[in-house]
Amino acid sequence: MHARCLRVPYSFIHPRRSSSVMSDLKRKERPITSFFKPVNARASGADENTSDGVAQDVKKLKENMPVIAATPTDVVKTPMTTSGVSSPSQHAYASLLKDEQWRKVLAQEFTKPYWDKLEKFLESEEKARAKIFPPKQHVFRAFDSCAMEDVKVVIIGQDPYHDDGQAMGLCFSVPRGVKVPSSLHNIYKELKSDLNCKIPMHGDLDKWAKQGVFLLNVSLTVRAHQANSHSKKGWENFTDAAIREIAKNRKGLVFLLWGKNAQEKEKLISKQNNHLILKCPHPSGLSAHRGFFGSKHFSQCNKFIESNGGEPIDWQIEGPYRN
């Protein structure tokens, strides 16, 4: 036979101690809200021992609460400047350049002091709610539309058109539906004279960019209705670097320098890489008759490209055409 162990209630053995323990437990019973609201012992008539007990219980609750650690995805990283100060808009414009090859070639420019000043200037323009052309997504369109390895011809403009709806990120070019500016109309007239091209009723030169014509303005932004308002703010440093790099890393390109401002960039062009530099007055209404008309730059350009084994540019812009 197996002996059975009988469990005797604690109260049978120590009746007095058991009643004392139960009494203490009942005395410590409190509603759950007492753990979250401070107890004013004197106002409620409770004694100091009860108040101390509540404080100790709250302390234990806090000590036993689980600590939830932030995961890496919970942490939001804020861009920092070199001085360690956070700057949410740091290099906001630099991030707009999408072409990987251009970004690689011009990466050092984004680390130079002039670029930081340019970014701050553009940020101040935005805070002042100034209207800036072209639209932000088109600021680097000349670069993103024509990869460095595809460039055949470089045309240098001054700054973007500054009237509503004109600027589209390509020098001399305007979107379809916008009136053709006088300078571009004169370019069309010279194309007709030189290569017998038809004159289109729109000013979108995207077809040229896709064939390797790098349509670069010296300044890439402008304030609405204020010509040259963003000149000497830093853009010249950046576009000079682009011209210098492309002339250094490529061979047999054609540079069309129309007007004094564009011709100042000749010093940036390497003389050792067999480039063709063609110069004449600007095609604006004020100077086109001083030598732009009759310059025949477009036919000379194509002859040079073909002589180096390249595919000539189809300068004919799509219609509809003027009669």
C-alpha positions as CSV (number, residue, x, y, z in Angstrom):
1,M,0.0,0.0,0.0
2,H,1.1,3.5,-0.8
3,A,1.0,6.0,1.9
4,R,-1.1,9.1,1.2
5,C,0.0,12.5,2.1
6,L,-2.7,14.7,3.4
7,R,-2.6,18.5,2.7
8,V,-3.6,20.4,5.8
9,P,-4.8,24.0,5.3
10,Y,-2.4,26.5,6.7
11,S,-5.2,28.0,8.8
12,F,-5.6,24.7,10.6
13,I,-2.0,24.8,11.8
14,H,-1.5,28.5,12.4
15,P,-5.0,30.0,12.7
16,R,-3.8,33.3,14.1
17,R,-1.1,33.9,11.5
18,S,-3.4,33.0,8.7
19,S,-6.1,35.5,9.8
20,S,-3.4,38.1,10.1
21,V,-2.1,37.5,6.5
22,M,-5.6,37.6,5.1
23,S,-6.3,40.8,7.0
24,D,-3.2,42.4,5.5
25,L,-4.2,41.3,2.0
26,K,-7.6,42.8,2.4
27,R,-6.2,46.0,3.8
28,K,-3.9,46.3,0.7
29,E,-6.7,45.8,-1.8
30,R,-7.3,48.9,-3.9
31,P,-9.1,49.7,-7.1
32,I,-6.8,49.6,-10.2
33,T,-7.2,53.4,-10.7
34,S,-5.3,53.9,-7.5
35,F,-2.1,52.8,-9.3
36,F,-2.4,55.7,-11.8
37,K,-3.8,58.6,-9.6
38,P,-1.9,60.1,-6.7
39,V,-3.5,59.4,-3.4
40,N,-3.9,62.3,-1.0
41,A,-3.7,60.6,2.3
42,R,-5.0,63.5,4.4
43,A,-7.9,64.4,2.1
44,S,-9.1,60.8,1.9
45,G,-8.6,60.0,5.5
46,A,-6.1,57.2,4.7
47,D,-3.2,56.7,7.0
48,E,0.5,57.4,6.0
49,N,1.3,53.7,5.9
50,T,-1.3,53.0,3.1
51,S,0.0,56.0,1.1
52,D,3.6,54.6,1.4
53,G,2.4,51.2,0.3
54,V,0.8,52.7,-2.9
55,A,3.9,54.6,-3.7
56,Q,6.0,51.4,-3.4
57,D,3.6,49.4,-5.6
58,V,3.7,52.1,-8.3
59,K,7.5,52.0,-8.1
60,K,7.4,48.2,-8.5
61,L,5.1,48.5,-11.5
62,K,7.4,51.0,-13.2
63,E,10.4,48.8,-12.5
64,N,8.7,45.7,-14.0
65,M,7.4,47.5,-17.1
66,P,9.0,46.0,-20.3
67,V,11.4,48.3,-22.1
68,I,10.7,48.5,-25.8
69,A,13.8,49.1,-27.8
70,A,13.6,51.0,-31.1
71,T,14.4,49.0,-34.2
72,P,16.5,50.4,-37.0
73,T,13.4,51.1,-39.0
74,D,12.0,53.2,-36.2
75,V,14.9,55.6,-36.4
76,V,14.5,58.6,-38.8
77,K,17.9,59.8,-40.0
78,T,18.2,63.5,-40.7
79,P,20.8,64.8,-43.1
80,M,23.7,66.5,-41.4
81,T,26.0,69.2,-42.6
82,T,29.7,69.0,-42.1
83,S,29.4,71.0,-39.0
84,G,27.0,68.5,-37.5
85,V,23.9,70.7,-37.8
86,S,20.9,69.0,-39.4
87,S,19.8,70.4,-42.7
88,P,16.7,68.8,-44.3
89,S,17.2,70.7,-47.6
90,Q,20.9,70.0,-47.9
91,H,21.8,69.3,-51.5
92,A,18.1,69.3,-52.5
93,Y,19.0,70.5,-56.0
94,A,21.9,68.2,-56.4
95,S,19.6,65.2,-55.9
96,L,17.7,66.3,-59.0
97,L,20.5,65.3,-61.4
98,K,19.6,61.7,-62.4
99,D,22.0,60.7,-65.1
100,E,24.5,58.4,-63.4
101,Q,27.4,59.2,-65.7
102,W,27.1,63.0,-65.2
103,R,26.7,62.5,-61.5
104,K,29.9,60.5,-61.3
105,V,31.9,63.1,-63.4
106,L,30.5,66.1,-61.4
107,A,30.4,64.5,-58.0
108,Q,33.1,66.7,-56.6
109,E,31.3,69.8,-57.5
110,F,28.5,69.0,-55.0
111,T,31.1,69.0,-52.2
112,K,32.6,72.5,-52.9
113,P,31.7,75.6,-50.9
114,Y,30.1,77.4,-53.9
115,W,27.6,74.6,-54.2
116,D,26.5,74.9,-50.6
117,K,26.0,78.7,-51.1
118,L,24.0,78.0,-54.3
119,E,21.7,75.6,-52.5
120,K,21.2,78.1,-49.7
121,F,20.4,80.8,-52.2
122,L,17.9,78.7,-54.0
123,E,16.3,77.7,-50.6
124,S,16.0,81.3,-49.7
125,E,14.2,82.0,-53.0
126,E,11.8,79.2,-52.2
127,K,11.1,80.5,-48.7
128,A,10.4,83.9,-50.2
129,R,7.9,82.1,-52.5
130,A,9.7,83.4,-55.6
131,K,8.7,81.7,-58.8
132,I,11.7,80.0,-60.3
133,F,12.1,78.7,-63.9
134,P,12.3,76.0,-65.2
135,P,10.1,73.7,-63.0
136,K,12.3,72.0,-60.5
137,Q,12.1,68.6,-62.2
138,H,13.6,70.1,-65.4
139,V,16.6,72.0,-63.9
140,F,19.0,69.3,-65.1
141,R,17.1,68.3,-68.2
142,A,20.1,69.1,-70.5
143,F,22.1,66.5,-68.6
144,D,19.4,63.9,-68.2
145,S,18.4,64.1,-71.8
146,C,21.9,63.7,-73.2
147,A,24.3,61.4,-71.5
148,M,28.0,62.5,-71.6
149,E,29.0,59.6,-73.7
150,D,26.4,60.5,-76.4
151,V,27.3,64.2,-76.8
152,K,28.3,65.2,-80.3
153,V,27.5,68.9,-80.3
154,V,27.5,71.5,-77.4
155,I,25.3,74.6,-77.7
156,I,25.8,77.1,-74.9
157,G,23.0,79.5,-73.9
158,Q,22.9,82.2,-71.2
159,D,20.1,81.6,-68.7
160,P,16.6,80.1,-68.9
161,Y,13.7,82.0,-70.5
162,H,12.1,83.9,-67.6
163,D,8.4,84.3,-68.8
164,D,5.7,81.9,-67.7
165,G,5.7,78.5,-69.3
166,Q,8.8,79.0,-71.5
167,A,11.8,77.4,-69.8
168,M,12.0,73.6,-70.1
169,G,15.7,73.0,-69.1
170,L,17.1,73.0,-72.7
171,C,18.7,76.2,-73.9
172,F,16.7,78.0,-76.6
173,S,13.9,75.4,-76.4
174,V,10.3,76.0,-75.3
175,P,7.5,73.5,-74.8
176,R,4.9,72.9,-77.5
177,G,2.1,75.3,-77.4
178,V,4.3,78.2,-76.3
179,K,5.1,81.0,-78.8
180,V,8.5,80.5,-80.4
181,P,11.0,83.1,-79.0
182,S,12.7,85.4,-81.5
183,S,16.1,83.9,-80.9
184,L,14.8,80.4,-81.7
185,H,12.9,81.7,-84.7
186,N,16.1,83.1,-86.1
187,I,17.8,79.7,-85.5
188,Y,15.1,78.1,-87.6
189,K,15.6,80.8,-90.3
190,E,19.3,80.0,-90.5
191,L,18.5,76.2,-90.7
192,K,16.2,76.9,-93.6
193,S,18.9,78.9,-95.4
194,D,21.7,76.5,-94.5
195,L,20.1,73.0,-94.8
196,N,16.7,73.9,-96.3
197,C,14.9,72.8,-93.2
198,K,11.2,73.5,-92.8
199,I,10.3,76.0,-90.0
200,P,8.2,74.3,-87.3
201,M,5.3,76.0,-85.5
202,H,6.7,75.0,-82.1
203,G,10.0,75.4,-80.3
204,D,10.5,72.0,-78.6
205,L,14.2,70.9,-79.3
206,D,14.0,67.6,-77.5
207,K,14.7,65.8,-80.8
208,W,18.2,67.5,-80.9
209,A,19.0,66.5,-77.3
210,K,18.1,62.8,-78.0
211,Q,20.6,62.8,-80.9
212,G,23.5,64.1,-78.8
213,V,23.1,67.9,-78.9
214,F,23.9,69.2,-75.4
215,L,21.7,72.2,-74.9
216,L,23.4,73.9,-71.9
217,N,22.5,77.2,-70.3
218,V,25.3,78.8,-68.2
219,S,22.8,79.4,-65.4
220,L,20.3,76.6,-64.8
221,T,17.6,78.7,-63.0
222,V,16.1,82.2,-63.1
223,R,13.5,84.1,-61.1
224,A,10.3,84.8,-63.0
225,H,10.4,87.9,-65.2
226,Q,14.0,88.9,-64.0
227,A,16.6,88.0,-66.6
228,N,20.0,87.0,-65.2
229,S,18.6,87.1,-61.6
230,H,20.4,83.8,-60.7
231,S,23.7,84.6,-62.4
232,K,26.9,84.7,-60.3
233,K,25.2,82.6,-57.6
234,G,27.2,79.5,-58.4
235,W,25.7,78.0,-61.5
236,E,28.5,79.3,-63.6
237,N,31.0,77.2,-61.6
238,F,29.0,74.1,-62.1
239,T,28.4,74.5,-65.8
240,D,32.0,75.5,-66.4
241,A,33.0,72.2,-64.8
242,A,30.6,70.4,-67.1
243,I,32.1,72.0,-70.2
244,R,35.7,71.4,-69.0
245,E,35.0,67.7,-68.2
246,I,33.3,67.0,-71.4
247,A,36.0,68.7,-73.5
248,K,38.7,66.8,-71.6
249,N,37.1,63.3,-71.6
250,R,35.7,63.3,-75.2
251,K,37.2,63.8,-78.6
252,G,35.9,65.3,-81.8
253,L,33.0,67.4,-80.5
254,V,31.5,70.5,-82.0
255,F,31.1,73.6,-79.8
256,L,28.7,76.2,-81.1
257,L,29.5,79.5,-79.3
258,W,26.9,82.1,-80.2
259,G,27.5,85.5,-78.6
260,K,30.1,87.0,-76.3
261,N,29.0,85.2,-73.2
262,A,29.2,81.8,-74.8
263,Q,32.5,82.6,-76.4
264,E,34.0,83.3,-73.0
265,K,33.8,79.5,-72.4
266,E,36.3,78.8,-75.2
267,K,39.1,78.9,-72.6
268,L,37.5,75.8,-70.9
269,I,37.7,73.7,-74.1
270,S,40.7,71.4,-74.4
271,K,42.8,72.1,-77.6
272,Q,44.2,68.6,-77.6
273,N,41.1,66.5,-78.4
274,N,40.4,67.6,-81.9
275,H,37.3,69.7,-81.2
276,L,35.7,72.0,-83.7
277,I,34.8,75.5,-82.2
278,L,32.5,77.6,-84.3
279,K,31.8,81.2,-83.2
280,C,29.4,83.9,-84.4
281,P,27.1,86.6,-82.9
282,H,24.1,85.6,-80.9
283,P,20.8,84.7,-82.8
284,S,18.8,87.3,-80.9
285,G,16.9,89.9,-82.8
286,L,19.5,92.5,-81.9
287,S,22.5,90.7,-83.2
288,A,21.5,87.9,-85.7
289,H,22.0,90.2,-88.7
290,R,25.6,90.9,-87.6
291,G,26.9,87.5,-88.6
292,F,24.6,84.7,-87.2
293,F,22.6,84.7,-90.4
294,G,24.8,83.1,-93.1
295,S,27.2,81.5,-90.6
296,K,26.2,78.0,-91.9
297,H,27.2,76.4,-88.6
298,F,24.8,73.5,-88.9
299,S,26.2,72.2,-92.2
300,Q,29.8,72.7,-91.0
301,C,28.9,70.8,-87.8
302,N,27.6,67.8,-89.8
303,K,30.5,67.7,-92.1
304,F,32.9,67.6,-89.2
305,I,31.0,64.8,-87.5
306,E,30.9,62.7,-90.7
307,S,34.6,63.3,-91.2
308,N,35.2,61.6,-87.9
309,G,33.0,58.7,-88.7
310,G,30.0,59.8,-86.8
311,E,26.3,60.0,-87.6
312,P,25.3,63.6,-88.6
313,I,22.6,65.4,-86.6
314,D,19.1,65.5,-88.2
315,W,18.4,69.2,-87.5
316,Q,14.9,69.1,-88.9
317,I,12.4,69.5,-86.1
318,E,9.1,67.8,-86.3
319,G,6.0,69.6,-87.7
320,P,3.5,71.1,-88.0
321,Y,5.3,73.6,-90.2
322,R,4.8,77.2,-91.2
323,N,3.8,77.9,-94.8
